[in-house]
Amino acid sequence: MAANPLKHSRAENPWGILVLLAAGLLISFVDRTSLSSALADRSFVHEFALTNVERGWLNSAVFWSYGLFQMPMGWLVDRYGVKWPYAICFLLWCIAAAATGVVTTLSALIVMRLLIGVAESIVIPATYRYLADHFEETQKGTALGIFSIGGKMGPALGAPIAAWMIVTYSWQVMFIATGLVGLIWLVPWLLMLRNDYPSREELKTAVMRASSVPLKNLLASPVVWGGLINNFCYSYFAFYCMTWMPAYLVEQRGLSLEKSGLYTFFSFAGIAIVAAIAGWAADRIIARGNDAVIVRKSFIVAGFMGGTTVLLGAYATSLQTALFWNVLSLSLLGLVTANNLALVKLTLIPKQAVGLNTGVQQVATSLAGGVSASLSGWLLHVGGNYELPMRAIFVFLLVGATSTVVLLQRKWAPKVNVIAPDARPAEAPTPADQA
C-alpha cells in the first residue's frame, strides 16, 4: 500500500471502483444467502434429513468462519492493499459456492459454507480501507449508501432467482450457476483497479502507520464497543431476514416458494433504497455545517425504532397486513445502514486503523449472523411459530438505539499513539483523521 493512496486517485475512478465494490458485495450475499431458499425447498431438506435446529446451524455456519477471519483480513489489507487479496478470496468463495451443488453429505455441505465464510471475510475490511483512502466526510454517507445497495440487493435478487432456479431446475443447478456466474466480476476488477500491492519501503510505512492505533486502543474505546453493539443488533434483524424470511413466508404465511422470493425482494429492495437516500441526505445536512456525529446518530436511532414495527407483523391476523409490516420494518432499518457504517467505521475512527477496526466490527456482524440463524431456529422449535424469533429482534433493536445515544460520542474515539519523528510514517495522523 502506498504511503498516500490519494495521490493515485487520477489513475482510477473511485466512484467506478465503488460501484464494483458494491457489485462484489452483492455477489457475496447471493452466494452467502442462496442456502436460505434451498432450506425452504422440501426436496433439499429431505435430501439431508434436516431438523429445524439443524437448518439453523447450517444457516449459521458461514457466519462463524466469516467472523473468525475478519480481523486477520483487516490486518492484511491495512498492510498489503486491496486489489490482490480481494481477487484471490473472491475466486475461492465462488468455487466453494459452486461446489455446494455437488456435495452429498451434511458434513461436506457445512465445510463448503465454512470456506465461503473464510473467503468472503475480505469484502468489508477491503472496502473500508479503499473508502478511507479515497472519500471525504461529506461523501462517506453517499458512498456507503451506494455500497450498501450491494448488500441488500444481493438477497433481494438472490432469493427470487434462487427460488426460480430451484423450482425450474434443481437446488444443485442453482448453487453451481450462482457460484460460477459471479466469476465474471473478476475481469473488470483486475482491469480497473491499480496495483496497490506495496513495495518493501511502502510496506514498512504502512506497518508503522497502522501501529499508531494498536488493537488495545480500539478495545479501550467506548465508540468501538458501541459500534460492536450496533452492528450486532442491526445485523441480527438483517440476517434473520436473509436466512429465515423465505421459510417464514412459506411455512407460517402460506406463500409459495416463488412468492416468498418476491416478497423477500421487496423487503431488501426497500432497505437498499432507504439506505442510499438516508446516506445522501445525511451528507447534505453535514455539508451545510451541521455536526456529523449528531446528524448520523439521529438517523441511526430513527432507523432502529422504525425496525421495531416488525413485531406488528408477527401479530398481524391477515396476510396483507403481515406482509406490509414485514416489508416496511426492514425498509425503515435502512435509515441505520449507511450512517451507522460511516460513524463507527470511518467518522469516529482514526484513518490509519480503518482496516483493523472494520475487522473488529465485522466480528460482531458475523456473530449476529450465526446467533440470529441458530437462535431463531431454536426459538422456532420451542415456540412452534415465528413470534418468539420476532420478539428477539424487537429487543435487539431497542438495545441498538440505546447504544447509539450513550456510547457513540466523539470524546470516546480511539486514541492515536504519538510516533517519534524519526519513525513517523509519511502520512501522519491529522485532526481530520480523528474527526
SULTAPE-V143643 format. One record per pair of residues at least 6 apart in sequence whose C-alpha atoms are under 6 Angstrom apart, sorted by the first residue. I is the first residue (numbers start at 0). J is the second residue. Records with the same first field share a line. If there is no record, write none. Layout:
# SULTAPE-V143643
I = J + J
This chain:
# SULTAPE-V143643
0 = 79 + 80 + 195 + 196 + 197
1 = 201
2 = 425
4 = 132
5 = 133
21 = 146 + 149
22 = 149
24 = 149 + 150
25 = 149 + 150 + 153
28 = 153
29 = 153 + 154 + 157
30 = 96
35 = 242
36 = 162
39 = 246
51 = 376
52 = 376 + 377
55 = 372 + 373 + 376
56 = 373
58 = 372
59 = 369 + 372
60 = 113
61 = 112 + 113 + 116
62 = 365 + 368 + 369
64 = 113 + 116 + 117
65 = 116 + 117 + 120
66 = 362 + 365
68 = 120
69 = 120 + 358
70 = 358 + 359
72 = 121
73 = 124 + 354 + 355 + 358
74 = 355
76 = 125
77 = 354
78 = 205
79 = 196 + 197
80 = 195 + 196
81 = 125
88 = 118
92 = 115 + 118
93 = 178
95 = 111 + 115
96 = 178
97 = 174 + 175 + 178
100 = 171 + 174 + 175
124 = 354 + 357 + 358
128 = 354
137 = 282 + 286
140 = 278 + 279 + 282 + 337
141 = 278 + 279
143 = 337
144 = 274 + 275 + 278 + 337
145 = 275
148 = 271
151 = 267 + 271
155 = 263 + 264 + 267 + 268
158 = 260
159 = 260 + 261
162 = 257
164 = 173
204 = 424
208 = 351 + 424
209 = 351 + 352
211 = 415 + 416
212 = 352 + 415
216 = 413 + 414
217 = 413
220 = 411 + 412 + 413
221 = 406 + 411
222 = 406 + 407 + 411 + 412
225 = 402 + 406 + 407
226 = 343
227 = 360 + 363
229 = 399
230 = 364
231 = 363 + 364 + 367
232 = 395 + 396 + 399
234 = 364 + 367
235 = 367 + 371
236 = 392
238 = 368
239 = 371
245 = 259
248 = 254 + 259
249 = 255
266 = 326
269 = 330
270 = 329 + 330 + 333
273 = 333
274 = 333 + 334 + 336 + 337
277 = 334
278 = 337 + 338
285 = 291
295 = 338
298 = 334
299 = 335
300 = 400
302 = 331 + 332 + 334 + 335
303 = 332 + 396 + 400
305 = 331
306 = 328 + 329 + 331 + 332
307 = 393
308 = 328
309 = 324 + 325 + 328
312 = 321 + 324 + 325
313 = 386
315 = 321
344 = 357
346 = 434
347 = 412 + 434
348 = 433
349 = 432 + 433
350 = 432
375 = 388
378 = 387 + 388
379 = 385
